[in-house]
């Protein structure tokens, strides 16, 4: 029987595909997209559990300890949100592929 780990992530309407492709490249499968109470879009993703502790649980434990970013977050500002197409790792707009 497959055991799953789950994660939720906010989606920016202008960068939805890039965000989902980033998660997908790490093995996450989209389960559902919902609109939250504030009108934001949230994606629910899952992937088969590998190892003894889900990555999402480790992130929650790090958040409880005061630092959710263990250095593994991607994105120009360390939020885990990938750079928009045309942005480099600093968030500056330039030429080239954001992935």
N, C-alpha and C positions, 0 to 999 in steps of 0.2 A: 504494500500500500504506500502510495506517495504521500509524504508529509510536505506541506507547503509553508513558506514564509511569506508574509505580506508586508506591503509598504504603501503609504499614501504620499502623494506629492502634488503641490499646486501646479496648475498649468497656466501659462501666459497665452492668451488667445492668439497673439501674433507669432508665437514660437512653438506651438503645440507639437508639430511633427518632429522638430529637432529634439525636444525634451523627451518625447516618447521613444524616438529612435535611440537616444542615449541610454535610456533605461533598458530598451530591448537588446542593445549590444552587450549588456551585462547579464542577460538571461531572464529579464523580467518580462512577464506577459500581462498585457492590459486586461483587467477584469471588467472594470466599469468606470465611467466618468459621471460625476454628479456635480450639481451646483450647490455650493454651501450657503449658509444663511446670509452671508455678506455679499452674495452674488458672484463669488469666485468659483473657478472650475477646479475640481480635485480629481485626480486619477487614482484608482485603486489597482495595484499591480501584485502579481504573485510569481514565485518561482519555486522549483523543488528545493527543499532544505538540504544543504550540504554541510557536513560538519556537525558540531554539537550545539552551536548557538546561532540562531538566526541573525543575519546582519541587521535587521530592523531592531531586534531586541538589544543588540550591542549598541546601536545608535541611541536607543532610548536610555540605556544605562549610562552612556556617555553624557547625554543631555541632563540626566539626573545628577551627574557629578559636576555639571557646570560647563561642559564643553562638548557640544554635539559633533563638532568637526574634528575628527581624528586624523586629519590630513588626507583622507581618502576622497573628500568631496571634490567634485569637478566644478568648473565654472569660473568665470573671470573674477568673481568676488568671494569664492569659497563657500557659496551657499548650497552647492550641489545642483544648481540650475546651470545647464550648459550655456556657453556663449551663443548669442544669436548668430545666424548666418552672416558672414562678413565681419564678425568681431574676432579679435585675437584673444589670447588668454588674459590680457589685461583689461579687456572690455572695449578697447579702441576699435573703431571701424577701420577696416583695411580690405585688401583683396585677399582672396584665398578661401578655402573651405574651413568652416568652424569646427569640423570634426577632425 
